[in-house]
Amino acid sequence: MIPLRSNEMLLVHGTSGTLAVVKVGAQRQFFVDAPEGEIVLAMGPEELLVASGFGTGDRIVNGLRCVLYMIREVNSPLIVLPKNHPATARLKIVLSAGKRIVLSCDITPGTHPEQHLLCGMEEFDGAEILGVEGGVELKRLEWTKCEKRGFVFV
C-alpha cells in the first residue's frame, strides 16, 4: 500500500506512458456526460480519480495534473465520446473514477462510460489501481517508478 493524502498526487511512470492518481478527498458527486445521457457518480473520500497519459515527461505530467484538477476542483464533467468520434485518435490524456480502476490497451480512448475501465499504454495493460483507506494499492505495476507530488495550486 502506498500512503496517499487528498492533497497529494501519485505519479506512476512507465517507459511510454504515465499515470496520475488523486483521492476524491470528500464525499461528492461527479457527472459523466455520455452519448446515451448523463450519469451521476456518488463517490467517497477514499475513491480515486486516475488519469492516463499517452507519453512521458514534464509536459504530460503537467497535463495530467491539470485534468485531475479540472475534474476534482472545478467540477468539470467527465466526457465520454461516441466510439467513432475523430477526437479519440488525438486524445493524449483520459480519466476514470472509482474505487478500482483496471487499465486496458484494447479499448478506444475516451469512449467508455464504465468508470472502472481506463485506456492506457500497452505496458500498463491489465494493471489495477485500488483506492484503500489512507492510500492506494497498485497491482501489476511493481516494475514502475512511483513518486508523490503536492496537489495544491496556488
N, C-alpha and C positions, 0 to 999 in steps of 0.2 A: 504494500500500500504506500502510495506517495501522498504525504500530507498536502492539502491544498485549501487555502482560505479564500473567502469570497473576494478579497482584494488582490488576489494573485492569479496569474495565467501560467499554465503549464504548457511548455513547448516540447513537442516530440519531433526530433529531427531525423529524417531518413536521408538516403542518398539522392533521391529525386523528388521528394515531397516533404511537407511539413504539416503537422497537426497542432492545433492550439485548443486548449481546454480551459473553460472557466466554470465555476459553480454558479447556479442561478442566484444563490445568496439570500433570497427571501421568497416566501410564498407569493406567486404571481401567475398571471395568465400571459400566454403568448398566442399570437394569431398566425395561422398558416393559410396563406391565400393560394388555393389550388384551382385548376380549371374547373373542377367539379363543385367548387364552393369554398367557403371559409370554414376552417377547423379551429377550435379553441383548445389550446393545451393548458391545463392547470398543472403547474409544476411547483415542487417543493424546493427548499433551500439546498438540499444535497444533490439535486439533479444537475445535469450538465448541459452546457452549450459547447459543441465541438465543431470547429471549423477545419476543413481540409484544404490545404493549399497545394496547387499543382506546380511545385517549384521549391527552391530553397533560397536562402539569403535574406538580407535585411528588407528588401522590397516586399517579399512575400510575408515575412513576419509582421511588418507594419500593416499590411493589408488584412491579415488575419485578425490582428488586434482591433483594427477599425471596424471590421464586420461584426465581431463579437460585441463591441461597444454599441454599435448601431442597434443591434437586436436587444441586448440586455439593458442598456442605459437609456436609449432613446425610444424604445418600444417599437421599432420598425417591424413590420411583419416579415415572416419567412415567406419567400415567394417560390412557388412550385411552377415550373414551366411545362407546357404540353410536350409530349415525347418528341415531336418532330420540330420543335422550335429551333430556328437557326442560332440563337444565342447559346445553346448548350455547348456548342463546339468552342466558344470563346470564353467560357467561364474559367476563371483562374482560382476561385475560392467558392466552396459550397459549405453548407452548415446543416447540422441536425441537432435535435434537442431531446433529452430524455435521461433516464437512469442507466440505460445500457445502449451503447452505440456500437454497431457492427459495421466494419469497413468492407467495401466491395469495389473491385475494379471492373466488374461485369455489368454495371448499370450506367445509364446516361446521366451525366452531372446535372443536378438541379431539377430533376423530373419526378422525384419520389416523395409523395406526401407522407409515407411511413417514416416517422421521425427516428426510428431505431436504426435506420439504414443510411449510410453515408458513403458517397463515392470517394475513392481515394486512389492514389498511385498503386501500381501493381505490387510494390514492395509491402504495402500495408494490407493487402487482400486477406480477409479472414480474421484480422485483428479485432479485439473488443476493448472498449473503454467503459468502465463501470464507475458510476458515482456511488461512493460509500461514505458513511459518516466520517467527516473530518478529512476526506481525501478522495483519491482516485486509484483504481486498480487498472493496470494495463496487462492485457493478455496477448501473447504472440508479438510483443513489441520489446522483448528483452534486449534485442540487439541495437536498439535505437539509443541516441543520446537525448537525455531529457534535461530541461532547465526550467526554472521558475523565474518569472519576471513580475514586477508590480502591474496591477491592472487598475491604475488610477490615473486619470488625465487631469492635468492642472491648467 
